[in-house]
Amino acid sequence: MKENEFSPIAKSSPESPVHQIHDRRPVLWNRTWIAGRWFLLVFLGCFVVCINICCFYLLIKYNPEDIFYGVLCMLLLNISCGGVLVGQARELVEDSKTVNDVPWWCYGCRSPSPLKLNSQ
C-alpha cells in the first residue's frame, strides 16, 4: 500500500518541510538596518505626536462641544499605537544584541551593550 503524503508518518519525518522551516536560523540584521529601523521607529513616534496635535487643534477649532469624546477616541488610538511602537522597540533591542558594532543608542535606554558585558 502506497503511503499517503499527508499521513502522520510523512508529517513527522525529519525531511518534511515542517522540520526544515523550524531548523532555519533566525534573521541576522546588518547594523545599518538596525539603525535604520530605529530611525523609522522614532519618526513614527514623532508622526503620531504631530497627528495628535493637529487632531486636537481641529477638534477645539471646529467641534469644541464634543471635546470629551474626541479626546477619548484619541486616547484609545494612542494606547494602541503606543503598544505597537513599544513592541517594535523591544524587538529591535533583541535584534541589536545579535549584531556587532551597533551604535550605543540601538541597545535601548537601560540595556547595556552585550559586547561590553562579554569583554569584562
Secondary structure, DSSP 8 states (H G I E B T S, - for coil): ----TTSHHHHTSTTSHHHHHHTS------HHHHHHHHHHHHHHHHHHHHHHHHHHHHHHHH-GGGHHHHHHHHHHHHHHHHHHHHHHHHHHHHHHTTSSS--GGGG-SS---HHHHHH-
